[in-house]
Amino acid sequence: MWENRCKIAVSGVGYSKVSRSADIPLAAHALEAVKGAVADSGLEMADIDGLSTYPELPATGHAEVDGISIVSVNCMMAMLKLPNLSWHMQVGSVNIGGAVQQAVNALLAGVCKYAVVWRAMHNPKGTYQNLPKGTAAGGTQFTGPYGFGGPGQGMAVAYTRWLERHGQDREKMATLAVTQRKHTQHNPYAYFYGTELTREDYLNSRMVAYPFCLFDCDIPVQGAVAIVLTTADRAKDLKPTPAYIAGYGQRLHFEVAGRIGSLSDYMLGGSSSSKLTWERSGFTPKDVDVAQIYDGFSASVIYGLESYGFCGEGEALDFIQDGRMELDGELPLNTFGGSLGTGRIHGLWHIIEGALQASGRAGSRQVKDANVSFVGASAPLVTGTTFIFVRAPY
């Protein structure tokens, strides 16, 4: 097991308003979330001496303008003017889970005492995946001419392969979408809070990229979330009950640049990340009480359940049936509503929920006796990261 298990804890979480329109600059959303996380921890802003984020805008063809469409470390430094800042990090290859892992490493190294990690997402006007040029360059020249304008089309090909290989029916995915929307009604910060979804709504919705219908895809939003991390010793003296990080992992499977991800790429990406997390924490999938698995597209949950080891290949759509993913089910899953319920804020909200469940702070959606909490914080193909949170050090 990892010698540093349970030495770092999540000690505060914060959220901004989540909306469809960019009525205020993205920097204001990020600042609201960061201030909320610091207040939740019981700290003063001057106590924060570490900053980390993943700022990329995943919408193709739109300009990245700091403070408007992204919120970089530099932008946050300018807004906060922290008097004791001693460390900052901005990652670009492992998504927001990597920013959290870098903050963990900085705290373990002693280069900061209290680190804030945020993820702010912009919803640009017009077409989200905007490909205005008549010619494609780089890796896009091998995909764009064939209709692959964004990640959804590529994942749809892999999901089609999964369905055909295992003789499964896409209509079974209605259970995931409907159950997660049900969980969303316990999360007042979520975009779809107050809006229910029925099985009929799912089955009758328009196709986006077969076999994905509208409700298989998260909705682009404008908003931000944030967390505060510190050492376990310091966390004991703070206001909220901490959630301890027992282990983490990153995708180690090599992906060929410019190629549409294959089904095997998704599976190998997920298994390589989770293998590290299981080994470092000493747990197995059977020990997990609650799980959050990234769901930018619904099939990511299917790939995650199988590649992380919660069920066998070809079994995930059957695994989620019969109430197994309900709050009182065998494996409560995406208990905050997932990205399908909250909107596209990437995987930091999954990490937040994993920590809240482990610390017993999830409110009306709290899973009873949740002591071991698993998080797959991003799609297992390109940027897969995984975490284990626990209620008590061991």
Buried (B, 14 or more C-beta within 10 A) or exposed (E): EBEBBBBBBBBBBBBBBBBEEBEEBBBBBBBBBBBBBBBBBBBEBEBBBBBBBBBBBBBBBBEEEBBBBBBBBBBBEEBBEBEEBBBBBBBEEBBBBBBBBBBBBBBEEEEBBBBBBBBBBBBBEEBBBBBEEEEBEEEBEBBBEEEBBBBBBBBBBBBBBBBEEBEBEBEBBBBBBBBBBBBBBBBEBBBBBEEEBEEEBBBEBEEBBEBBBBBBBBBBBBBBBBBBBBBBEBBEEBEBBBBBBBBBBBBEBEBEEEEBBBBEBBBBBBBBBBBBBBEBBBBEBEBBBBBBBBBBBBBBBBBBBBBBBBBEBBBBBBBBEEEBBBBEBEBBBBBBBBBBBBBBBBBBBBBBBBBBBBBBBBEEBBBEEBBBBBBBBBBBBBBBBBBBBBBEEB
